[in-house]
């Protein structure tokens, strides 16, 4: 895996840092472990407009004897490409979660997934050199092995895993059996792509002394795009570290906070540290607090944003 790229800028007064972290990974193993972890809702963009139609032959292991039709806005669609635009994953979730489907399409290694017909496809996670990958599964059914083909009618990619448009038809046979699942999926996203998501943290100017020499600190967290569970990556966890120079030495401790939301409207966070290191309690006076977090961008599947603020606060009796 290539190193993560991190660039920051300082803002006056307290030391506020905002960074953008980009996952620059082209290895197939990286895709499986992180970007396209099965069953994960992380790293998939909520798309603006999409549809999925499928028909299963009688006896087909997936979708046998059934017809399906899903579309926005009633159904939620998410999609992402990998770092080289060689693989695409799409997820459909119906209202009340009564249907949930995932579709994986991959070009042979070293090729971009471009318009054209891909024959001889095998299950995406086990494809070998020169083989395209396909896997359509959901509603509790899937293929352990498969044969199939798909035709990409349109594929336009934006930055950092963002899919501007994608249209593909497919035919899938589980275990090489004759009955098939056939369908078409279309994605149409916002163009030009929206700005990346940002996260901002503030720290309140005062903190309160707590029992056993600990301290309680608090502030706010906000995201430029609202994170909505379960379709977006999990809500951010925030870590706050506190240090204070006292006459007996340096008191230092820290703890996590788990905000209930992250949206353009600031959400309060709070945390109480455990007993400081070396057993030196915090006392009334001036302390330094650093609060930081990292979020997975809900718009750009390969993009992350970090928010950090370091500032001095006044510790008072709780």
Secondary structure, 3 states (H helix, E strand, C coil): CCCCEEEEEEECCCEEEEEEEECCCCCHHHHHHHHCCCCCCCCCEECCEEEEEEEECCCCCCCCCCEEEEECCCCEEEEEECCCCCEEEEEEECHHHCCEEEEEEECCCCCCCCCEEEEEEEEHHHCCCCCCEEEEEECCECCCCEEEEEEEEEEEECCCCCEEEEEEEEEEEECCCCCCEEEEEEEECCCCCCCCCCEEEEECCEEEECHHHCEEEEEEEEECCCCCCCCCCCCCCEEEEEEEEECCEEEEEEEEECCCCCCCCCEEEEEECCCCHHHCCCCCEEEEEEEEEEEECCCCCCEEEEEEEEEEEEEEEC
